[in-house]
């Protein structure tokens, strides 16, 4: 039985060699061989085939008997080998790309897990500190000092500190707020060049600035616009209570002063002493700004929360005179025009959420993009610094997102921040040393 025609290949007669199985496409009277399909066993047969006047004939590789060297020298073998090599190389590259993506996803998840673990540990320590502030004030103070010192140890190490968004965190606002304010205040103090001792005092004040609220009735621990005059006065008393507790803990004078002034404003409209910027300590100027920002992002009633971009835009547009100009400028530069947690639309119309910002690249944050074809748990964070042709068009309210994008990006109701280090400081972007003013364009 002849081998099926589709298993054969055409070959020029000049490449015929002993061992090839050939099929002659001529009538049986046109050649001297017993059959039209046979294996060549002599050079004489090759000469006879060449004398038939055909430029090419069919041969069947699977029925031929050639050495490996001879097979490799046949026309088409090199091309087939090349194609096979290309296929193998493509498969290797694809496997390598899959592995690299898996490694990036794993590293991405490890980084987030570490940040969230440290944030949750800080909130746990805060609750423990507050519980002990009356019974064991010195031990509570030591816990606060150690926690802040640990943050500074990491934050002041090699590399650039990147502020990043965490997942929706469990826990009450009374613990999340002071930790949030501590992290952001320390990052801002570092960006403004504060020495380590001053950063320690700033961090301690930020960590403990609201501990006096444990002395207040639950209903007035978080400011509401509808407070009565009596409720507002009672709410303001948390500052004095925090200072009193701080004195019992033997906190430094600088930390106590920052706690006392964390609700003062640069234009003199704050409380309790209504001092102006020139009378505020450097730590208090930072703490007052960061405290206000976090309260805008994380109010007691979630329904009134502003997005990080809206909060920054509101402070810049309507509250600029209430805060120290140097601190505000550094804060905008550090947080970026689109702080972590902002929902944005890209210039290619896709939607994304800002995940982290490097103060050296305020206009090029890292984002998570809505990609319908990629499961969210497999989505890689996109560094806009590495995407020169991709940028942010505008900020959006989460409610303005299409439902599919909203479900995928899952904007946080509570904004919580931590920090992570990059390996080496990056050079500032050309033209980005002075950040543009944030604009709310939702």
Order of alpha helices (4+ residues) and beta strands (2+ residues): beta-beta-beta-alpha-beta-alpha-alpha-alpha-beta-alpha-alpha-alpha-alpha-alpha-alpha-alpha-beta-beta-beta-beta-beta-alpha-beta
